[in-house]
Amino acid sequence: MEVVAETERLIIRRITPDDAPAFTQLDSDPEVTRYVTGGVAEFDDERLGRWLAQYERWPGYGFFAAVEKESGEIIGWFHLRPEGDDDDQPELGYRFRKTAWGKGYATEGSRALVDRAFAVLGVSRVHATALAIHGASRRVMEKSGLRFIRLFHGDWPYQIPGDEHGDVEYAITREEWEEDRRRAERDGT
Ligand SMILES: CC(C)(COP(=O)(O)OP(=O)(O)OC[C@H]1O[C@@H](n2cnc3c(N)ncnc32)[C@H](O)[C@@H]1OP(=O)(O)O)[C@@H](O)C(=O)NCCC(=O)NCCS
């Protein structure tokens, strides 16, 4: 079981085939996939196979289980994924079961993964996207240090109510991350 990050309340670790039921259950709630697929469950064996294969192709990156320390249960996942072999600007993503929402978990884990991306993996930039109307995800991106970059209209396979308002991209560069760390140290936060 390879742990990639540990926070106050979460263990973030590589996914294993035994985790499949937890991710099937996660996607079975249409509210969880509402702003991603419009309520359609995505997870299946083929997807699991791709996630596992990505660890070989991009060590250090990929999809990771978020395990709540208190309960020992998988409460969701994060991803930090490059788009190609030379990509040092991975995309951050997250998905949690509804009972875990609103407790700061997505922000807590995202911050740890952003720190790891710069400090351990040596990336130059981390970015994330969401539907413009997805207030909670936008807030997680902001609280994780990412800055608003642009509004755009992505070409997605699913029609989602509200997608006419477009998508947003947020990102943080290495320079911004270093500056934020210096400021936090100075302010003692
Ligand atoms: C988006 C998601 C990951 C957020 O996870 P979370 O653990 O609840 O996030 P956090 O608790 O760290 O932070 C959520 C923030 O959004 C705010 N928020 C919640 N709903 C909101 C809304 N409709 N509009 C604006 N802000 C909202 C919360 O108040 C909180 O901000 P605060 O700490 O300043 O009060 C979670 O809702 C989820 O898994 N959704 C389903 C999957 C998904 O949509 N993933 C993202 C795809 S882009």
The ligand as an SDF file (V2000), in Angstrom:
LIG
                    3D

 48 50  0  0  0  0  0  0  0  0999 V2000
  -16.4020   19.4930   -4.7810 C   0  0  0  0  0  0  0  0  0  0  0  0
  -16.0730   18.6240   -3.5710 C   0  0  0  0  0  0  0  0  0  0  0  0
  -14.8520   17.7830   -3.8850 C   0  0  0  0  0  0  0  0  0  0  0  0
  -15.7820   19.5330   -2.3770 C   0  0  0  0  0  0  0  0  0  0  0  0
  -15.3260   18.7200   -1.3160 O   0  0  0  0  0  0  0  0  0  0  0  0
  -15.3940   19.1880    0.2150 P   0  0  0  0  0  0  0  0  0  0  0  0
  -14.5350   18.2510    0.9880 O   0  0  0  0  0  0  0  0  0  0  0  0
  -16.8000   19.3810    0.6080 O   0  0  0  0  0  0  0  0  0  0  0  0
  -14.6660   20.6040    0.0940 O   0  0  0  0  0  0  0  0  0  0  0  0
  -14.1660   21.5210    1.3110 P   0  0  0  0  0  0  0  0  0  0  0  0
  -14.9810   21.2100    2.5340 O   0  0  0  0  0  0  0  0  0  0  0  0
  -12.6810   21.3990    1.4090 O   0  0  0  0  0  0  0  0  0  0  0  0
  -14.4910   22.9790    0.7780 O   0  0  0  0  0  0  0  0  0  0  0  0
  -15.7420   23.2870    0.1900 C   0  0  0  0  0  0  0  0  0  0  0  0
  -15.9180   24.7970    0.1470 C   0  0  0  0  0  0  0  0  0  0  0  0
  -16.9160   25.1120   -0.8120 O   0  0  0  0  0  0  0  0  0  0  0  0
  -17.9230   25.8670   -0.1970 C   0  0  0  0  0  0  0  0  0  0  0  0
  -19.1590   25.5610   -0.8930 N   0  0  0  0  0  0  0  0  0  0  0  0
  -19.9300   24.4650   -0.7610 C   0  0  0  0  0  0  0  0  0  0  0  0
  -20.9680   24.5440   -1.6260 N   0  0  0  0  0  0  0  0  0  0  0  0
  -20.8150   25.7020   -2.3220 C   0  0  0  0  0  0  0  0  0  0  0  0
  -21.5580   26.3430   -3.3380 C   0  0  0  0  0  0  0  0  0  0  0  0
  -22.6460   25.7870   -3.8460 N   0  0  0  0  0  0  0  0  0  0  0  0
  -21.1210   27.5330   -3.7990 N   0  0  0  0  0  0  0  0  0  0  0  0
  -19.9990   28.1000   -3.3020 C   0  0  0  0  0  0  0  0  0  0  0  0
  -19.2430   27.5350   -2.3330 N   0  0  0  0  0  0  0  0  0  0  0  0
  -19.6580   26.3500   -1.8510 C   0  0  0  0  0  0  0  0  0  0  0  0
  -17.8850   25.4490    1.2540 C   0  0  0  0  0  0  0  0  0  0  0  0
  -18.5180   26.3940    2.0850 O   0  0  0  0  0  0  0  0  0  0  0  0
  -16.3780   25.3700    1.4710 C   0  0  0  0  0  0  0  0  0  0  0  0
  -15.7900   26.6400    1.5530 O   0  0  0  0  0  0  0  0  0  0  0  0
  -15.4320   27.3320    2.9930 P   0  0  0  0  0  0  0  0  0  0  0  0
  -14.4820   26.4040    3.6860 O   0  0  0  0  0  0  0  0  0  0  0  0
  -14.8450   28.6360    2.6260 O   0  0  0  0  0  0  0  0  0  0  0  0
  -16.7410   27.4430    3.7450 O   0  0  0  0  0  0  0  0  0  0  0  0
  -17.2630   17.6940   -3.1870 C   0  0  0  0  0  0  0  0  0  0  0  0
  -18.4280   18.4640   -3.0990 O   0  0  0  0  0  0  0  0  0  0  0  0
  -17.4720   16.5730   -4.1850 C   0  0  0  0  0  0  0  0  0  0  0  0
  -16.8380   15.5280   -4.0960 O   0  0  0  0  0  0  0  0  0  0  0  0
  -18.3920   16.7730   -5.1510 N   0  0  0  0  0  0  0  0  0  0  0  0
  -18.7120   15.7450   -6.1150 C   0  0  0  0  0  0  0  0  0  0  0  0
  -17.5710   15.5060   -7.1300 C   0  0  0  0  0  0  0  0  0  0  0  0
  -17.1680   16.7890   -7.8250 C   0  0  0  0  0  0  0  0  0  0  0  0
  -18.0010   17.5760   -8.2200 O   0  0  0  0  0  0  0  0  0  0  0  0
  -15.8360   16.9600   -7.9680 N   0  0  0  0  0  0  0  0  0  0  0  0
  -15.2840   18.1460   -8.5800 C   0  0  0  0  0  0  0  0  0  0  0  0
  -15.4470   18.1480  -10.0340 C   0  0  0  0  0  0  0  0  0  0  0  0
  -14.7610   19.6160  -10.7550 S   0  0  0  0  0  0  0  0  0  0  0  0
  1  2  1  0
  2  3  1  0
  2  4  1  0
  2 36  1  0
  4  5  1  0
  5  6  1  0
  6  7  2  0
  6  8  1  0
  6  9  1  0
  9 10  1  0
 10 11  2  0
 10 12  1  0
 10 13  1  0
 13 14  1  0
 14 15  1  0
 15 16  1  0
 15 30  1  0
 16 17  1  0
 17 18  1  0
 17 28  1  0
 18 19  1  0
 18 27  1  0
 19 20  2  0
 20 21  1  0
 21 22  1  0
 21 27  2  0
 22 23  1  0
 22 24  2  0
 24 25  1  0
 25 26  2  0
 26 27  1  0
 28 29  1  0
 28 30  1  0
 30 31  1  0
 31 32  1  0
 32 33  2  0
 32 34  1  0
 32 35  1  0
 36 37  1  0
 36 38  1  0
 38 39  2  0
 38 40  1  0
 40 41  1  0
 41 42  1  0
 42 43  1  0
 43 44  2  0
 43 45  1  0
 45 46  1  0
 46 47  1  0
 47 48  1  0
M  END
$$$$
